[in-house]
Amino acid sequence: MTIENGIKVLAGSMVLLSVVLTQFVHPNFIWLTVFVGANLLQSAFTGICPAVFFLKILGCKAETDK
């Protein structure tokens, strides 16, 4: 899996998880969705995504590293 795909999988999973937690556990879990969205926006403008660090540790490669 590439880092680019890993980011999409991670962000989508976190959004879905936060929706489920908001519905069944506590309404304040909606803030997890807000955090994920804000992180995606800031990474689009700055080019820096904290999740990339962890995905590299897990062995994901950039698309340009193929």
mmCIF file of the N, C-alpha and C atoms, coordinates in Angstrom:
data_MODEL
# 
_entry.id   MODEL 
# 
loop_
_atom_site.group_PDB 
_atom_site.id 
_atom_site.type_symbol 
_atom_site.label_atom_id 
_atom_site.label_alt_id 
_atom_site.label_comp_id 
_atom_site.label_asym_id 
_atom_site.label_entity_id 
_atom_site.label_seq_id 
_atom_site.pdbx_PDB_ins_code 
_atom_site.Cartn_x 
_atom_site.Cartn_y 
_atom_site.Cartn_z 
_atom_site.occupancy 
_atom_site.B_iso_or_equiv 
_atom_site.pdbx_formal_charge 
_atom_site.auth_seq_id 
_atom_site.auth_comp_id 
_atom_site.auth_asym_id 
_atom_site.auth_atom_id 
_atom_site.pdbx_PDB_model_num 
ATOM 1   N N  . MET A 1 1  ? 0.844   -1.163 0.000  1.00 0.00 ? 1  MET A N  1 
ATOM 2   C CA . MET A 1 1  ? 0.000   0.000  0.000  1.00 0.00 ? 1  MET A CA 1 
ATOM 3   C C  . MET A 1 1  ? 0.898   1.238  0.000  1.00 0.00 ? 1  MET A C  1 
ATOM 4   N N  . THR A 1 2  ? 0.493   2.237  -0.767 1.00 0.00 ? 2  THR A N  1 
ATOM 5   C CA . THR A 1 2  ? 1.263   3.471  -0.803 1.00 0.00 ? 2  THR A CA 1 
ATOM 6   C C  . THR A 1 2  ? 0.810   4.408  0.321  1.00 0.00 ? 2  THR A C  1 
ATOM 7   N N  . ILE A 1 3  ? 1.627   5.393  0.612  1.00 0.00 ? 3  ILE A N  1 
ATOM 8   C CA . ILE A 1 3  ? 1.289   6.364  1.658  1.00 0.00 ? 3  ILE A CA 1 
ATOM 9   C C  . ILE A 1 3  ? 0.018   7.122  1.282  1.00 0.00 ? 3  ILE A C  1 
ATOM 10  N N  . GLU A 1 4  ? -0.106  7.465  0.001  1.00 0.00 ? 4  GLU A N  1 
ATOM 11  C CA . GLU A 1 4  ? -1.272  8.213  -0.450 1.00 0.00 ? 4  GLU A CA 1 
ATOM 12  C C  . GLU A 1 4  ? -2.559  7.425  -0.213 1.00 0.00 ? 4  GLU A C  1 
ATOM 13  N N  . ASN A 1 5  ? -2.529  6.133  -0.522 1.00 0.00 ? 5  ASN A N  1 
ATOM 14  C CA . ASN A 1 5  ? -3.697  5.290  -0.266 1.00 0.00 ? 5  ASN A CA 1 
ATOM 15  C C  . ASN A 1 5  ? -3.914  5.082  1.228  1.00 0.00 ? 5  ASN A C  1 
ATOM 16  N N  . GLY A 1 6  ? -2.820  4.969  1.967  1.00 0.00 ? 6  GLY A N  1 
ATOM 17  C CA . GLY A 1 6  ? -2.914  4.790  3.411  1.00 0.00 ? 6  GLY A CA 1 
ATOM 18  C C  . GLY A 1 6  ? -3.583  5.967  4.096  1.00 0.00 ? 6  GLY A C  1 
ATOM 19  N N  . ILE A 1 7  ? -3.284  7.176  3.630  1.00 0.00 ? 7  ILE A N  1 
ATOM 20  C CA . ILE A 1 7  ? -3.919  8.377  4.185  1.00 0.00 ? 7  ILE A CA 1 
ATOM 21  C C  . ILE A 1 7  ? -5.429  8.322  3.965  1.00 0.00 ? 7  ILE A C  1 
ATOM 22  N N  . LYS A 1 8  ? -5.832  7.946  2.759  1.00 0.00 ? 8  LYS A N  1 
ATOM 23  C CA . LYS A 1 8  ? -7.264  7.864  2.451  1.00 0.00 ? 8  LYS A CA 1 
ATOM 24  C C  . LYS A 1 8  ? -7.953  6.805  3.297  1.00 0.00 ? 8  LYS A C  1 
ATOM 25  N N  . VAL A 1 9  ? -7.308  5.649  3.445  1.00 0.00 ? 9  VAL A N  1 
ATOM 26  C CA . VAL A 1 9  ? -7.882  4.571  4.256  1.00 0.00 ? 9  VAL A CA 1 
ATOM 27  C C  . VAL A 1 9  ? -7.992  5.001  5.716  1.00 0.00 ? 9  VAL A C  1 
ATOM 28  N N  . LEU A 1 10 ? -6.936  5.605  6.235  1.00 0.00 ? 10 LEU A N  1 
ATOM 29  C CA . LEU A 1 10 ? -6.929  6.042  7.627  1.00 0.00 ? 10 LEU A CA 1 
ATOM 30  C C  . LEU A 1 10 ? -7.978  7.120  7.885  1.00 0.00 ? 10 LEU A C  1 
ATOM 31  N N  . ALA A 1 11 ? -8.045  8.132  7.027  1.00 0.00 ? 11 ALA A N  1 
ATOM 32  C CA . ALA A 1 11 ? -9.011  9.216  7.213  1.00 0.00 ? 11 ALA A CA 1 
ATOM 33  C C  . ALA A 1 11 ? -10.442 8.697  7.099  1.00 0.00 ? 11 ALA A C  1 
ATOM 34  N N  . GLY A 1 12 ? -10.711 7.878  6.102  1.00 0.00 ? 12 GLY A N  1 
ATOM 35  C CA . GLY A 1 12 ? -12.055 7.330  5.941  1.00 0.00 ? 12 GLY A CA 1 
ATOM 36  C C  . GLY A 1 12 ? -12.475 6.448  7.105  1.00 0.00 ? 12 GLY A C  1 
ATOM 37  N N  . SER A 1 13 ? -11.538 5.647  7.586  1.00 0.00 ? 13 SER A N  1 
ATOM 38  C CA . SER A 1 13 ? -11.831 4.772  8.727  1.00 0.00 ? 13 SER A CA 1 
ATOM 39  C C  . SER A 1 13 ? -12.115 5.583  9.986  1.00 0.00 ? 13 SER A C  1 
ATOM 40  N N  . MET A 1 14 ? -11.336 6.639  10.194 1.00 0.00 ? 14 MET A N  1 
ATOM 41  C CA . MET A 1 14 ? -11.549 7.470  11.380 1.00 0.00 ? 14 MET A CA 1 
ATOM 42  C C  . MET A 1 14 ? -12.887 8.195  11.324 1.00 0.00 ? 14 MET A C  1 
ATOM 43  N N  . VAL A 1 15 ? -13.283 8.667  10.155 1.00 0.00 ? 15 VAL A N  1 
ATOM 44  C CA . VAL A 1 15 ? -14.578 9.336  10.016 1.00 0.00 ? 15 VAL A CA 1 
ATOM 45  C C  . VAL A 1 15 ? -15.711 8.353  10.295 1.00 0.00 ? 15 VAL A C  1 
ATOM 46  N N  . LEU A 1 16 ? -15.635 7.168  9.698  1.00 0.00 ? 16 LEU A N  1 
ATOM 47  C CA . LEU A 1 16 ? -16.682 6.174  9.932  1.00 0.00 ? 16 LEU A CA 1 
ATOM 48  C C  . LEU A 1 16 ? -16.734 5.738  11.393 1.00 0.00 ? 16 LEU A C  1 
ATOM 49  N N  . LEU A 1 17 ? -15.571 5.544  12.005 1.00 0.00 ? 17 LEU A N  1 
ATOM 50  C CA . LEU A 1 17 ? -15.518 5.185  13.415 1.00 0.00 ? 17 LEU A CA 1 
ATOM 51  C C  . LEU A 1 17 ? -16.138 6.273  14.284 1.00 0.00 ? 17 LEU A C  1 
ATOM 52  N N  . SER A 1 18 ? -15.827 7.527  13.987 1.00 0.00 ? 18 SER A N  1 
ATOM 53  C CA . SER A 1 18 ? -16.369 8.614  14.809 1.00 0.00 ? 18 SER A CA 1 
ATOM 54  C C  . SER A 1 18 ? -17.877 8.741  14.649 1.00 0.00 ? 18 SER A C  1 
ATOM 55  N N  . VAL A 1 19 ? -18.399 8.458  13.461 1.00 0.00 ? 19 VAL A N  1 
ATOM 56  C CA . VAL A 1 19 ? -19.853 8.490  13.269 1.00 0.00 ? 19 VAL A CA 1 
ATOM 57  C C  . VAL A 1 19 ? -20.522 7.396  14.100 1.00 0.00 ? 19 VAL A C  1 
ATOM 58  N N  . VAL A 1 20 ? -19.954 6.207  14.083 1.00 0.00 ? 20 VAL A N  1 
ATOM 59  C CA . VAL A 1 20 ? -20.509 5.101  14.875 1.00 0.00 ? 20 VAL A CA 1 
ATOM 60  C C  . VAL A 1 20 ? -20.428 5.417  16.370 1.00 0.00 ? 20 VAL A C  1 
ATOM 61  N N  . LEU A 1 21 ? -19.282 5.926  16.814 1.00 0.00 ? 21 LEU A N  1 
ATOM 62  C CA . LEU A 1 21 ? -19.128 6.274  18.228 1.00 0.00 ? 21 LEU A CA 1 
ATOM 63  C C  . LEU A 1 21 ? -20.069 7.403  18.638 1.00 0.00 ? 21 LEU A C  1 
ATOM 64  N N  . THR A 1 22 ? -20.270 8.367  17.750 1.00 0.00 ? 22 THR A N  1 
ATOM 65  C CA . THR A 1 22 ? -21.196 9.466  18.037 1.00 0.00 ? 22 THR A CA 1 
ATOM 66  C C  . THR A 1 22 ? -22.619 8.943  18.196 1.00 0.00 ? 22 THR A C  1 
ATOM 67  N N  . GLN A 1 23 ? -22.998 8.007  17.347 1.00 0.00 ? 23 GLN A N  1 
ATOM 68  C CA . GLN A 1 23 ? -24.358 7.474  17.377 1.00 0.00 ? 23 GLN A CA 1 
ATOM 69  C C  . GLN A 1 23 ? -24.604 6.573  18.583 1.00 0.00 ? 23 GLN A C  1 
ATOM 70  N N  . PHE A 1 24 ? -23.641 5.740  18.929 1.00 0.00 ? 24 PHE A N  1 
ATOM 71  C CA . PHE A 1 24 ? -23.897 4.706  19.924 1.00 0.00 ? 24 PHE A CA 1 
ATOM 72  C C  . PHE A 1 24 ? -23.230 4.931  21.283 1.00 0.00 ? 24 PHE A C  1 
ATOM 73  N N  . VAL A 1 25 ? -22.246 5.823  21.376 1.00 0.00 ? 25 VAL A N  1 
ATOM 74  C CA . VAL A 1 25 ? -21.535 5.997  22.641 1.00 0.00 ? 25 VAL A CA 1 
ATOM 75  C C  . VAL A 1 25 ? -21.818 7.369  23.249 1.00 0.00 ? 25 VAL A C  1 
ATOM 76  N N  . HIS A 1 26 ? -21.380 8.424  22.554 1.00 0.00 ? 26 HIS A N  1 
ATOM 77  C CA . HIS A 1 26 ? -21.561 9.771  23.108 1.00 0.00 ? 26 HIS A CA 1 
ATOM 78  C C  . HIS A 1 26 ? -21.500 10.787 21.976 1.00 0.00 ? 26 HIS A C  1 
ATOM 79  N N  . PRO A 1 27 ? -22.364 11.795 21.996 1.00 0.00 ? 27 PRO A N  1 
ATOM 80  C CA . PRO A 1 27 ? -22.391 12.796 20.917 1.00 0.00 ? 27 PRO A CA 1 
ATOM 81  C C  . PRO A 1 27 ? -21.092 13.585 20.749 1.00 0.00 ? 27 PRO A C  1 
ATOM 82  N N  . ASN A 1 28 ? -20.282 13.675 21.782 1.00 0.00 ? 28 ASN A N  1 
ATOM 83  C CA . ASN A 1 28 ? -19.042 14.445 21.673 1.00 0.00 ? 28 ASN A CA 1 
ATOM 84  C C  . ASN A 1 28 ? -17.992 13.784 20.787 1.00 0.00 ? 28 ASN A C  1 
ATOM 85  N N  . PHE A 1 29 ? -18.205 12.543 20.374 1.00 0.00 ? 29 PHE A N  1 
ATOM 86  C CA . PHE A 1 29 ? -17.269 11.908 19.444 1.00 0.00 ? 29 PHE A CA 1 
ATOM 87  C C  . PHE A 1 29 ? -17.324 12.557 18.067 1.00 0.00 ? 29 PHE A C  1 
ATOM 88  N N  . ILE A 1 30 ? -18.303 13.429 17.833 1.00 0.00 ? 30 ILE A N  1 
ATOM 89  C CA . ILE A 1 30 ? -18.357 14.164 16.567 1.00 0.00 ? 30 ILE A CA 1 
ATOM 90  C C  . ILE A 1 30 ? -17.110 15.029 16.402 1.00 0.00 ? 30 ILE A C  1 
ATOM 91  N N  . TRP A 1 31 ? -16.474 15.389 17.524 1.00 0.00 ? 31 TRP A N  1 
ATOM 92  C CA . TRP A 1 31 ? -15.252 16.196 17.463 1.00 0.00 ? 31 TRP A CA 1 
ATOM 93  C C  . TRP A 1 31 ? -14.095 15.431 16.825 1.00 0.00 ? 31 TRP A C  1 
ATOM 94  N N  . LEU A 1 32 ? -14.140 14.120 16.858 1.00 0.00 ? 32 LEU A N  1 
ATOM 95  C CA . LEU A 1 32 ? -13.131 13.330 16.155 1.00 0.00 ? 32 LEU A CA 1 
ATOM 96  C C  . LEU A 1 32 ? -13.248 13.552 14.648 1.00 0.00 ? 32 LEU A C  1 
ATOM 97  N N  . THR A 1 33 ? -14.475 13.627 14.148 1.00 0.00 ? 33 THR A N  1 
ATOM 98  C CA . THR A 1 33 ? -14.700 13.906 12.737 1.00 0.00 ? 33 THR A CA 1 
ATOM 99  C C  . THR A 1 33 ? -14.197 15.300 12.385 1.00 0.00 ? 33 THR A C  1 
ATOM 100 N N  . VAL A 1 34 ? -14.454 16.260 13.260 1.00 0.00 ? 34 VAL A N  1 
ATOM 101 C CA . VAL A 1 34 ? -13.985 17.627 13.040 1.00 0.00 ? 34 VAL A CA 1 
ATOM 102 C C  . VAL A 1 34 ? -12.456 17.654 12.994 1.00 0.00 ? 34 VAL A C  1 
ATOM 103 N N  . PHE A 1 35 ? -11.814 16.935 13.893 1.00 0.00 ? 35 PHE A N  1 
ATOM 104 C CA . PHE A 1 35 ? -10.356 16.879 13.929 1.00 0.00 ? 35 PHE A CA 1 
ATOM 105 C C  . PHE A 1 35 ? -9.792  16.286 12.639 1.00 0.00 ? 35 PHE A C  1 
ATOM 106 N N  . VAL A 1 36 ? -10.379 15.197 12.175 1.00 0.00 ? 36 VAL A N  1 
ATOM 107 C CA . VAL A 1 36 ? -9.897  14.551 10.941 1.00 0.00 ? 36 VAL A CA 1 
ATOM 108 C C  . VAL A 1 36 ? -10.063 15.500 9.758  1.00 0.00 ? 36 VAL A C  1 
ATOM 109 N N  . GLY A 1 37 ? -11.211 16.155 9.666  1.00 0.00 ? 37 GLY A N  1 
ATOM 110 C CA . GLY A 1 37 ? -11.443 17.103 8.581  1.00 0.00 ? 37 GLY A CA 1 
ATOM 111 C C  . GLY A 1 37 ? -10.482 18.278 8.616  1.00 0.00 ? 37 GLY A C  1 
ATOM 112 N N  . ALA A 1 38 ? -10.249 18.820 9.810  1.00 0.00 ? 38 ALA A N  1 
ATOM 113 C CA . ALA A 1 38 ? -9.318  19.940 9.950  1.00 0.00 ? 38 ALA A CA 1 
ATOM 114 C C  . ALA A 1 38 ? -7.893  19.514 9.586  1.00 0.00 ? 38 ALA A C  1 
ATOM 115 N N  . ASN A 1 39 ? -7.524  18.304 9.964  1.00 0.00 ? 39 ASN A N  1 
ATOM 116 C CA . ASN A 1 39 ? -6.188  17.799 9.635  1.00 0.00 ? 39 ASN A CA 1 
ATOM 117 C C  . ASN A 1 39 ? -6.036  17.627 8.123  1.00 0.00 ? 39 ASN A C  1 
ATOM 118 N N  . LEU A 1 40 ? -7.072  17.140 7.457  1.00 0.00 ? 40 LEU A N  1 
ATOM 119 C CA . LEU A 1 40 ? -7.012  17.002 5.997  1.00 0.00 ? 40 LEU A CA 1 
ATOM 120 C C  . LEU A 1 40 ? -6.887  18.363 5.324  1.00 0.00 ? 40 LEU A C  1 
ATOM 121 N N  . LEU A 1 41 ? -7.612  19.356 5.824  1.00 0.00 ? 41 LEU A N  1 
ATOM 122 C CA . LEU A 1 41 ? -7.517  20.699 5.255  1.00 0.00 ? 41 LEU A CA 1 
ATOM 123 C C  . LEU A 1 41 ? -6.131  21.300 5.444  1.00 0.00 ? 41 LEU A C  1 
ATOM 124 N N  . GLN A 1 42 ? -5.601  21.210 6.649  1.00 0.00 ? 42 GLN A N  1 
ATOM 125 C CA . GLN A 1 42 ? -4.282  21.800 6.881  1.00 0.00 ? 42 GLN A CA 1 
ATOM 126 C C  . GLN A 1 42 ? -3.215  21.088 6.077  1.00 0.00 ? 42 GLN A C  1 
ATOM 127 N N  . SER A 1 43 ? -3.336  19.770 5.900  1.00 0.00 ? 43 SER A N  1 
ATOM 128 C CA . SER A 1 43 ? -2.323  19.058 5.122  1.00 0.00 ? 43 SER A CA 1 
ATOM 129 C C  . SER A 1 43 ? -2.407  19.402 3.635  1.00 0.00 ? 43 SER A C  1 
ATOM 130 N N  . ALA A 1 44 ? -3.602  19.744 3.169  1.00 0.00 ? 44 ALA A N  1 
ATOM 131 C CA . ALA A 1 44 ? -3.743  20.157 1.772  1.00 0.00 ? 44 ALA A CA 1 
ATOM 132 C C  . ALA A 1 44 ? -3.034  21.481 1.516  1.00 0.00 ? 44 ALA A C  1 
ATOM 133 N N  . PHE A 1 45 ? -3.064  22.379 2.500  1.00 0.00 ? 45 PHE A N  1 
ATOM 134 C CA . PHE A 1 45 ? -2.433  23.688 2.328  1.00 0.00 ? 45 PHE A CA 1 
ATOM 135 C C  . PHE A 1 45 ? -0.946  23.691 2.671  1.00 0.00 ? 45 PHE A C  1 
ATOM 136 N N  . THR A 1 46 ? -0.546  22.886 3.645  1.00 0.00 ? 46 THR A N  1 
ATOM 137 C CA . THR A 1 46 ? 0.849   22.916 4.092  1.00 0.00 ? 46 THR A CA 1 
ATOM 138 C C  . THR A 1 46 ? 1.696   21.793 3.511  1.00 0.00 ? 46 THR A C  1 
ATOM 139 N N  . GLY A 1 47 ? 1.060   20.704 3.092  1.00 0.00 ? 47 GLY A N  1 
ATOM 140 C CA . GLY A 1 47 ? 1.802   19.550 2.586  1.00 0.00 ? 47 GLY A CA 1 
ATOM 141 C C  . GLY A 1 47 ? 2.371   18.681 3.696  1.00 0.00 ? 47 GLY A C  1 
ATOM 142 N N  . ILE A 1 48 ? 2.008   18.973 4.940  1.00 0.00 ? 48 ILE A N  1 
ATOM 143 C CA . ILE A 1 48 ? 2.505   18.216 6.082  1.00 0.00 ? 48 ILE A CA 1 
ATOM 144 C C  . ILE A 1 48 ? 1.345   17.440 6.702  1.00 0.00 ? 48 ILE A C  1 
ATOM 145 N N  . CYS A 1 49 ? 1.486   16.116 6.773  1.00 0.00 ? 49 CYS A N  1 
ATOM 146 C CA . CYS A 1 49 ? 0.457   15.277 7.382  1.00 0.00 ? 49 CYS A CA 1 
ATOM 147 C C  . CYS A 1 49 ? 1.116   14.392 8.433  1.00 0.00 ? 49 CYS A C  1 
ATOM 148 N N  . PRO A 1 50 ? 0.710   14.524 9.693  1.00 0.00 ? 50 PRO A N  1 
ATOM 149 C CA . PRO A 1 50 ? 1.323   13.725 10.754 1.00 0.00 ? 50 PRO A CA 1 
ATOM 150 C C  . PRO A 1 50 ? 1.168   12.213 10.551 1.00 0.00 ? 50 PRO A C  1 
ATOM 151 N N  . ALA A 1 51 ? 0.129   11.790 9.876  1.00 0.00 ? 51 ALA A N  1 
ATOM 152 C CA . ALA A 1 51 ? -0.097  10.361 9.669  1.00 0.00 ? 51 ALA A CA 1 
ATOM 153 C C  . ALA A 1 51 ? 0.973   9.734  8.776  1.00 0.00 ? 51 ALA A C  1 
ATOM 154 N N  . VAL A 1 52 ? 1.604   10.532 7.931  1.00 0.00 ? 52 VAL A N  1 
ATOM 155 C CA . VAL A 1 52 ? 2.642   10.013 7.038  1.00 0.00 ? 52 VAL A CA 1 
ATOM 156 C C  . VAL A 1 52 ? 3.785   9.408  7.849  1.00 0.00 ? 52 VAL A C  1 
ATOM 157 N N  . PHE A 1 53 ? 4.138   10.038 8.948  1.00 0.00 ? 53 PHE A N  1 
ATOM 158 C CA . PHE A 1 53 ? 5.202   9.532  9.814  1.00 0.00 ? 53 PHE A CA 1 
ATOM 159 C C  . PHE A 1 53 ? 4.906   8.099  10.257 1.00 0.00 ? 53 PHE A C  1 
ATOM 160 N N  . PHE A 1 54 ? 3.671   7.858  10.699 1.00 0.00 ? 54 PHE A N  1 
ATOM 161 C CA . PHE A 1 54 ? 3.299   6.526  11.185 1.00 0.00 ? 54 PHE A CA 1 
ATOM 162 C C  . PHE A 1 54 ? 3.168   5.522  10.043 1.00 0.00 ? 54 PHE A C  1 
ATOM 163 N N  . LEU A 1 55 ? 2.680   5.967  8.900  1.00 0.00 ? 55 LEU A N  1 
ATOM 164 C CA . LEU A 1 55 ? 2.567   5.061  7.762  1.00 0.00 ? 55 LEU A CA 1 
ATOM 165 C C  . LEU A 1 55 ? 3.938   4.630  7.255  1.00 0.00 ? 55 LEU A C  1 
ATOM 166 N N  . LYS A 1 56 ? 4.921   5.522  7.319  1.00 0.00 ? 56 LYS A N  1 
ATOM 167 C CA . LYS A 1 56 ? 6.284   5.149  6.920  1.00 0.00 ? 56 LYS A CA 1 
ATOM 168 C C  . LYS A 1 56 ? 6.855   4.110  7.877  1.00 0.00 ? 56 LYS A C  1 
ATOM 169 N N  . ILE A 1 57 ? 6.574   4.243  9.163  1.00 0.00 ? 57 ILE A N  1 
ATOM 170 C CA . ILE A 1 57 ? 7.025   3.256  10.146 1.00 0.00 ? 57 ILE A CA 1 
ATOM 171 C C  . ILE A 1 57 ? 6.407   1.892  9.846  1.00 0.00 ? 57 ILE A C  1 
ATOM 172 N N  . LEU A 1 58 ? 5.153   1.897  9.393  1.00 0.00 ? 58 LEU A N  1 
ATOM 173 C CA . LEU A 1 58 ? 4.461   0.644  9.076  1.00 0.00 ? 58 LEU A CA 1 
ATOM 174 C C  . LEU A 1 58 ? 4.911   0.050  7.738  1.00 0.00 ? 58 LEU A C  1 
ATOM 175 N N  . GLY A 1 59 ? 5.788   0.758  7.025  1.00 0.00 ? 59 GLY A N  1 
ATOM 176 C CA . GLY A 1 59 ? 6.351   0.195  5.803  1.00 0.00 ? 59 GLY A CA 1 
ATOM 177 C C  . GLY A 1 59 ? 5.712   0.663  4.516  1.00 0.00 ? 59 GLY A C  1 
ATOM 178 N N  . CYS A 1 60 ? 4.846   1.634  4.556  1.00 0.00 ? 60 CYS A N  1 
ATOM 179 C CA . CYS A 1 60 ? 4.244   2.158  3.334  1.00 0.00 ? 60 CYS A CA 1 
ATOM 180 C C  . CYS A 1 60 ? 5.258   2.992  2.570  1.00 0.00 ? 60 CYS A C  1 
ATOM 181 N N  . LYS A 1 61 ? 5.196   2.922  1.263  1.00 0.00 ? 61 LYS A N  1 
ATOM 182 C CA . LYS A 1 61 ? 6.104   3.678  0.399  1.00 0.00 ? 61 LYS A CA 1 
ATOM 183 C C  . LYS A 1 61 ? 5.313   4.746  -0.337 1.00 0.00 ? 61 LYS A C  1 
ATOM 184 N N  . ALA A 1 62 ? 5.981   5.839  -0.707 1.00 0.00 ? 62 ALA A N  1 
ATOM 185 C CA . ALA A 1 62 ? 5.363   6.881  -1.522 1.00 0.00 ? 62 ALA A CA 1 
ATOM 186 C C  . ALA A 1 62 ? 5.180   6.347  -2.940 1.00 0.00 ? 62 ALA A C  1 
ATOM 187 N N  . GLU A 1 63 ? 4.212   6.912  -3.686 1.00 0.00 ? 63 GLU A N  1 
ATOM 188 C CA . GLU A 1 63 ? 3.986   6.460  -5.054 1.00 0.00 ? 63 GLU A CA 1 
ATOM 189 C C  . GLU A 1 63 ? 5.212   6.670  -5.925 1.00 0.00 ? 63 GLU A C  1 
ATOM 190 N N  . THR A 1 64 ? 6.022   7.658  -5.603 1.00 0.00 ? 64 THR A N  1 
ATOM 191 C CA . THR A 1 64 ? 7.225   7.924  -6.400 1.00 0.00 ? 64 THR A CA 1 
ATOM 192 C C  . THR A 1 64 ? 8.345   6.934  -6.096 1.00 0.00 ? 64 THR A C  1 
ATOM 193 N N  . ASP A 1 65 ? 8.210   6.141  -5.014 1.00 0.00 ? 65 ASP A N  1 
ATOM 194 C CA . ASP A 1 65 ? 9.240   5.162  -4.622 1.00 0.00 ? 65 ASP A CA 1 
ATOM 195 C C  . ASP A 1 65 ? 9.061   3.814  -5.305 1.00 0.00 ? 65 ASP A C  1 
ATOM 196 N N  . LYS A 1 66 ? 8.105   3.665  -6.168 1.00 0.00 ? 66 LYS A N  1 
ATOM 197 C CA . LYS A 1 66 ? 7.812   2.355  -6.769 1.00 0.00 ? 66 LYS A CA 1 
ATOM 198 C C  . LYS A 1 66 ? 8.940   1.833  -7.558 1.00 0.00 ? 66 LYS A C  1 
# 
